Amino acid sequence: MSDLIGYAVVVALLLQAAWRAPTAFRGQVRERSLWGTFTALGAAWFLRTSAGHWLVEQTGVNELAYLLKHLLTIAGLCALLRYVTAIDAAQAAASTAPSRRVKITSKAQRWAPAGALLAGALMSATFLFALDRSGPEKAHFMERHAGEGGLAVYMGLFYLFSGLIIGLCGYQWGSKARDARGALRVGLGLMGAGMAAGTLYSFIRLVYTFINAAVPVPADTAALQETITDSLLYLCFLLWTLGAIAPAAQAVSTRYRTIAHTIRLHRLWADLTLVNPDLVAYPPSRLLAGRPGATLLNTARDVLSRQMSPAFRLGRYITEIRDAILELRRRAPEHLYASALQAAERAGHQGQDAETVAQAYWLRAALARIDRPPHQPVDFPADIGERLDDERAWLLKVAAAYRATPRATALSLLSDAPQLA
């Protein structure tokens, strides 16, 4: 069962590493450090499994998998602390009086690499020269070396270093969670809770290491200790992994929603800006115009282009639609909106729904009169609110009605009322 959990943790960590690899190679210290953390810890967890253990055994060096696992863990925790410190680097540089939390983690980061090298060197020397590795290998490293003084040095260094780094990261995330909001607060809270479990794990293991090195403990006590500490370790990685995913998942969700809104506005934006090309930063695509599939191709090309971020593109669409509507108001017949509202009500629409449909009718009919000479802007009632979110919500409803409105229906407004022509 523990092996299955180990494989699950390995997959979770390495998937995170693979997902973050592109940003790590393009990014700065923070992105590279987080990728290094997931990679090193994923490799360390792999060495806990039967497959990883067997693979290293082929080198012929007895128990080498344990040493490599512990060294990789130290490297991963150093990268994690570097990631944590890099998050606050800009704040520390901009502030004349950085917070106590920032000062503590910044000092720890400066000393952590040297501490990791020293601990790794001492552990390696102890592993090679102070531990008796000649006997048969047992399931647990500490069980095999019970009663050996070298065990206290080797595992004591490992759990002391690990506990300090994990505790510092937990302190950092727990402090920041109080001031965060939304998914970031959830993520920081989960990671802080995971680090608390990891710190408790390190403390229990550290105490048990010194006891076991002095006097071998009974088998049932050793088994109970393994059950408790392994549960804490699994909980640590579960909470930390979920916490790391939460803000990223929120960002992915926001990006998806932004792209979806842009797609829903695209038809209205393209129709309005094709007749007002001077109002747009990038005109709508016209590849294979009139051919089957051209609409889908051009929509994808416009919405997924890397010329700007999805959020900026959505803001540009809203702004450019607003500017194009203003230009239409300078060319549309004066009483067009009143006629459009009457037509919407005759079609069975009422209240706010009637106004939305009338605005869609007006837009289609006004586009047919874009060649009229400019004049004073005509009425075009639109309750868009005071915020960009309100205007976006209004435009999304109008765009949906616009797509559902046949062009002939809107043009009938002009033919049915001669004074509008």
SVG drawing of the C-alpha trace seen along z (x, -y; Angstrom):
<svg xmlns="http://www.w3.org/2000/svg" viewBox="-46 -67 81 78">
<polyline fill="none" stroke="black" stroke-width="0.4" points="0.0,0.0 2.8,-2.4 4.5,-1.6 1.3,-2.6 1.1,-5.9 4.8,-6.5 4.1,-6.0 1.1,-8.4 3.3,-11.0 6.0,-10.6 3.5,-11.0 2.0,-14.1 5.4,-15.7 6.8,-14.9 3.6,-16.0 4.0,-19.4 7.6,-19.5 6.7,-18.8 3.9,-21.3 6.2,-24.0 9.2,-23.2 8.4,-25.7 8.0,-28.6 11.1,-27.4 13.3,-27.7 11.8,-31.0 11.4,-32.4 13.6,-33.8 14.8,-32.4 11.3,-31.8 10.1,-29.7 13.4,-27.7 13.5,-27.1 10.0,-25.7 10.6,-23.5 13.8,-22.3 11.9,-21.5 9.3,-19.3 12.0,-17.6 14.4,-16.8 11.6,-15.7 9.9,-13.6 13.2,-11.8 13.7,-11.4 10.2,-9.9 10.9,-7.5 13.9,-6.2 11.5,-5.3 9.7,-2.9 10.6,0.7 11.4,-0.2 13.7,-3.0 15.4,-1.0 15.9,1.9 17.3,-0.4 20.0,-1.9 20.9,1.5 22.2,2.4 25.2,0.2 26.4,2.7 26.7,0.1 24.7,1.3 21.9,-1.1 23.0,-3.8 19.3,-4.5 18.9,-5.9 21.9,-8.2 20.7,-9.5 17.2,-9.9 18.3,-12.0 20.7,-14.2 18.0,-14.8 15.6,-15.8 18.0,-18.3 18.6,-19.7 14.8,-20.0 14.3,-21.7 17.0,-24.2 15.3,-25.0 12.0,-25.3 13.5,-27.9 15.0,-29.8 11.6,-29.8 9.9,-31.1 12.6,-33.8 12.3,-34.9 8.6,-35.6 9.4,-38.4 12.6,-39.6 10.9,-42.5 9.1,-43.6 12.4,-43.5 14.2,-45.5 11.4,-48.1 11.0,-48.5 13.3,-50.4 11.9,-48.3 11.1,-44.8 9.0,-42.6 10.5,-40.3 9.3,-37.3 11.2,-38.5 14.3,-39.2 14.3,-35.7 13.8,-33.8 16.3,-36.0 19.0,-35.3 18.2,-31.6 18.4,-31.5 21.9,-33.0 23.2,-30.3 21.1,-27.4 23.3,-26.3 26.4,-26.2 24.5,-24.3 23.2,-21.9 26.7,-21.2 28.1,-20.7 25.3,-18.4 25.5,-16.4 29.3,-16.0 29.0,-14.9 26.2,-12.5 28.1,-11.0 31.2,-10.5 29.1,-8.9 27.4,-6.7 30.6,-5.5 32.8,-5.1 30.7,-5.1 27.7,-2.8 27.9,1.0 26.4,1.8 27.8,5.3 24.9,7.2 21.6,8.1 19.5,5.2 16.2,4.6 13.0,2.8 13.8,-0.3 17.2,-2.0 17.0,-2.9 16.0,0.6 19.1,2.0 21.4,-0.5 19.8,-0.5 22.3,-0.9 25.0,-2.4 26.4,-5.8 26.8,-6.8 23.0,-6.6 22.5,-9.5 25.0,-11.6 23.6,-10.6 19.9,-10.8 20.2,-13.6 21.8,-15.9 19.1,-15.0 16.1,-15.5 17.5,-18.6 18.2,-20.3 14.9,-19.2 12.9,-20.3 14.4,-23.7 13.8,-24.4 10.3,-22.9 9.5,-25.0 10.8,-28.2 8.6,-27.6 5.6,-26.9 6.2,-30.1 6.4,-32.0 3.3,-30.6 1.3,-30.7 2.1,-34.4 1.3,-35.3 -2.0,-33.4 -3.5,-35.8 -3.2,-38.7 -4.1,-36.8 -7.5,-36.4 -9.3,-33.8 -7.5,-30.9 -4.1,-32.3 -5.2,-32.2 -6.4,-28.7 -3.2,-27.6 -1.0,-29.3 -3.0,-27.9 -2.8,-24.3 0.9,-24.6 1.4,-26.1 -0.6,-23.2 1.5,-20.7 4.7,-22.2 3.4,-22.0 2.8,-18.2 6.3,-18.0 7.9,-19.8 6.2,-17.5 7.4,-14.5 11.0,-15.7 10.8,-16.4 9.4,-12.9 11.9,-11.2 14.8,-13.3 13.9,-12.2 13.4,-8.6 16.8,-8.6 18.7,-9.4 16.7,-6.9 17.2,-4.2 20.9,-4.9 21.4,-4.6 19.1,-1.6 17.3,0.5 13.6,0.1 11.1,3.0 9.6,4.0 6.1,3.0 7.3,-0.5 9.3,-0.9 6.3,0.2 4.0,-2.3 6.5,-5.1 6.8,-4.2 3.0,-4.3 2.6,-7.7 5.5,-9.4 4.7,-8.0 1.1,-9.3 2.5,-12.7 4.8,-12.6 2.0,-11.7 -0.2,-14.4 2.7,-16.9 3.1,-16.2 -0.7,-15.9 -1.4,-19.3 1.6,-21.0 0.8,-19.6 -2.8,-20.7 -1.7,-24.1 0.7,-24.6 -2.0,-23.6 -4.8,-25.9 -3.5,-29.3 -2.4,-27.8 -5.8,-26.2 -7.5,-29.5 -5.2,-31.2 -6.1,-28.5 -9.8,-28.9 -9.6,-32.7 -7.7,-32.4 -10.2,-29.9 -13.1,-32.2 -11.4,-35.2 -10.8,-33.3 -14.4,-32.0 -15.7,-35.6 -13.5,-36.8 -14.8,-34.1 -18.4,-35.0 -17.7,-38.7 -15.7,-37.9 -18.5,-37.9 -19.9,-41.3 -16.4,-42.7 -15.4,-41.5 -18.5,-42.9 -18.2,-46.3 -14.5,-46.7 -14.4,-45.5 -16.3,-48.7 -14.3,-50.8 -10.7,-49.6 -9.2,-52.8 -10.5,-52.1 -8.7,-48.8 -5.1,-47.9 -5.3,-44.6 -8.0,-44.2 -10.0,-40.9 -8.6,-38.1 -10.1,-37.6 -8.3,-34.3 -10.3,-32.3 -13.2,-34.6 -16.5,-32.9 -15.0,-29.4 -16.3,-26.6 -14.7,-26.7 -13.3,-30.3 -15.3,-31.7 -13.8,-29.1 -10.3,-29.6 -10.4,-33.4 -11.9,-33.3 -9.2,-31.0 -6.5,-33.1 -7.8,-36.3 -8.5,-35.0 -5.5,-32.7 -2.9,-35.1 0.1,-35.8 0.2,-39.4 -1.4,-40.2 -2.5,-38.4 -6.0,-37.0 -7.0,-39.6 -5.6,-42.5 -7.3,-41.2 -10.7,-41.0 -10.2,-44.6 -9.3,-45.7 -12.4,-44.0 -14.7,-45.8 -13.0,-49.2 -13.1,-48.8 -16.7,-47.6 -17.6,-50.7 -15.8,-53.0 -17.4,-51.3 -20.9,-51.8 -20.2,-55.5 -19.3,-55.7 -22.5,-53.9 -24.5,-56.3 -23.2,-59.1 -24.5,-57.4 -27.7,-55.5 -31.2,-56.9 -32.5,-58.9 -35.5,-56.8 -34.0,-53.4 -33.7,-52.3 -37.4,-53.0 -38.4,-50.9 -36.0,-48.2 -37.5,-48.1 -41.0,-47.9 -39.9,-45.0 -38.4,-43.2 -41.6,-43.5 -43.7,-42.3 -41.4,-39.2 -42.4,-38.5 -39.5,-39.9 -40.1,-41.9 -38.2,-44.1 -34.4,-43.9 -34.5,-41.0 -36.4,-43.3 -33.8,-46.0 -31.0,-43.5 -32.7,-42.2 -33.5,-45.7 -29.8,-46.7 -28.9,-43.7 -31.5,-44.7 -30.2,-48.3 -26.6,-47.1 -27.4,-45.0 -29.6,-47.7 -27.1,-50.5 -24.3,-48.5 -26.3,-48.6 -26.3,-52.4 -22.6,-52.8 -22.1,-54.7 -24.5,-57.5 -22.9,-60.9 -22.0,-61.5 -24.3,-63.6 -25.0,-64.2 -25.0,-60.8 -28.5,-59.3 -29.9,-57.6 -28.7,-54.2 -29.8,-53.4 -27.3,-51.0 -27.1,-50.4 -23.4,-49.4 -22.7,-50.3 -19.6,-52.0 -17.1,-49.0 -15.5,-47.1 -17.1,-43.9 -20.5,-45.5 -19.8,-46.5 -18.5,-43.1 -21.6,-41.4 -23.8,-43.7 -21.9,-43.2 -21.9,-39.4 -25.7,-39.5 -25.9,-41.8 -23.4,-39.7 -25.5,-36.5 -28.7,-38.3 -26.7,-39.7 -25.6,-36.2 -29.2,-34.9 -30.7,-37.8 -31.1,-37.2 -29.8,-40.1 -33.1,-40.3 -35.0,-40.9 -32.9,-43.9 -33.0,-45.3 -36.8,-45.1 -36.7,-47.9 -35.4,-50.1 -37.7,-49.0 -40.8,-49.1 -40.2,-52.7 -39.4,-55.0 -38.3,-57.8 -35.5,-55.6 -34.0,-54.9"/>
</svg>
